[in-house]
Amino acid sequence: MQVPGGSALDTGPGVAEANLKKVCEHFFTTRSERATKAWGLSIVQRVVEERGSRVTIDSKLGRGSEGRIVFPATREQLHIA
C-alpha cells in the first residue's frame, strides 16, 4: 500500500510527453541557456527513492505540471486489521 505524501503544482507551460521521463535526470533541461545545473529533481528523486518512496510527475502542455511524493505504508500505519 502507498499513501500520498504531498504534491507541488504549477501553471507553467508544462512538459512535452517526450521529455517527461527525462525530467529527473542530472543536467536535463530544455532551456537554451545553461545557467542552471538542473540537479533539483534528480536529487529529490534520489533522496525519496533511498527512503523507499517514489516521485511521480504528470504534465500537460499548456496546463502545467504536478509532482507527487508517494510513501509506502503498512497496514498498521493505516490502522487496518
Secondary structure, DSSP 8 states (H G I E B T S, - for coil): -EEEEEEEEE-SS---HHHHTTTTSTT----SS--S---HHHHHHHHHHHTT-EEEEEEETTTEEEEEEEEE--TTTTT--
